[in-house]
Amino acid sequence: MASNTFGDQALRETAQTLTSEQRQLLGNLNDRGPGLLLELAVRQLTFPEQISAPLNDLRERGLVRAEPFGGGQIGGELYYLTADGRQVVGLLREEAARGESGSSVTTRSAASQAQSRDPRLQEAELLQKLGDLAVQSGMVDDAQTYYKQALDLTRTLAEASSRYTTDQGGR
């Protein structure tokens, strides 16, 4: 298998300039497949407004593409990972496996472990999966209801997490 060294180097440089939020978006698209802006926000446990700019930057870099989605009331664009985006995810995972990202990986891992203990996080993930299944079954109205419930729960978790972090920082 021949490799384009110049292209590989450019992708490595691109991977190193991504924010942690952009890395997480790429990982989610790679692991869980395409999604609407609302779905991606729920996956990230954040708000659509907060991932819209990082997602657009990924589009401009050619790592993500969007296609119009006119299903039901949701509408909008469905975001997909491009071939370059998949390559960048592979590079990021290689880097993480080698331990080059050091404390940032450890910090993210500790934060995700703390959140995974909260049963509300599991509930939000379940609502997300129900929404995904509803979309696949063509029940767009039901999907919208599940996604909204997941987003509301995610907002509650984000607020609680923010208060916890603030409380811990003040000690």
NORQUIRA-V525160 format. One record per backbone hydrogen bond with DSSP energy under -1.0 kcal/mol. NH is the residue of the N-H (numbers start at 1). CO is the residue of the C=O. E is the energy in kcal/mol with one decimal. If there is no record, write none. Layout:
((NH CO E) (NH CO E))
This chain:
((5 3 -1.1) (8 4 -3.0) (9 5 -2.6) (10 6 -2.2) (11 7 -2.3) (12 8 -2.3) (13 9 -2.4) (14 10 -2.3) (15 11 -2.8) (16 12 -1.9) (23 19 -2.4) (24 20 -2.3) (25 21 -2.3) (26 22 -2.4) (27 23 -2.4) (28 24 -2.6) (29 25 -2.5) (30 26 -2.4) (31 27 -2.8) (32 28 -3.1) (33 29 -1.1) (35 79 -1.5) (40 36 -2.7) (41 37 -2.3) (42 38 -2.2) (43 39 -2.5) (44 40 -1.7) (45 42 -1.1) (46 41 -2.5) (50 47 -1.2) (52 48 -1.2) (55 51 -2.3) (56 52 -2.2) (57 53 -2.2) (58 54 -1.9) (59 55 -1.9) (60 56 -2.4) (61 57 -1.8) (62 59 -1.3) (63 58 -2.4) (64 58 -1.1) (65 80 -2.5) (67 78 -2.2) (69 76 -3.4) (75 71 -1.4) (78 67 -3.3) (79 35 -2.8) (80 65 -3.1) (82 63 -2.2) (86 82 -2.3) (87 83 -2.0) (88 84 -2.5) (89 85 -2.2) (90 86 -2.1) (91 87 -2.3) (92 88 -2.9) (93 89 -2.4) (94 90 -2.2) (95 91 -2.4) (96 92 -2.4) (97 93 -2.3) (98 94 -2.0) (100 95 -1.9) (102 99 -1.2) (104 101 -1.5) (106 102 -1.6) (107 103 -3.1) (108 104 -2.4) (109 105 -2.7) (110 106 -2.5) (111 107 -2.4) (112 108 -2.6) (113 109 -2.2) (114 110 -2.2) (115 111 -2.2) (116 112 -2.2) (118 115 -1.5) (121 118 -1.3) (122 118 -1.1) (123 119 -2.0) (124 120 -2.3) (125 121 -2.3) (126 122 -2.3) (127 123 -2.5) (128 124 -2.1) (129 125 -2.4) (130 126 -2.7) (131 127 -2.3) (132 128 -2.4) (133 129 -2.7) (134 130 -2.5) (135 131 -2.3) (136 132 -2.3) (137 133 -1.9) (138 135 -1.4) (139 134 -2.8) (140 138 -1.3) (143 139 -2.2) (144 140 -2.5) (145 141 -1.8) (146 142 -2.5) (147 143 -2.9) (148 144 -2.4) (149 145 -2.2) (150 146 -2.5) (151 147 -2.6) (152 148 -2.6) (153 149 -2.3) (154 150 -2.4) (155 151 -2.6) (156 152 -1.9) (157 153 -2.3) (158 154 -2.7) (159 155 -2.4) (160 156 -2.3) (161 157 -2.8) (162 158 -2.5) (163 159 -2.3) (164 160 -2.3) (165 161 -2.8) (166 162 -2.3) (167 163 -2.6) (168 164 -2.6) (169 165 -2.1) (170 166 -1.2) (171 168 -1.0))
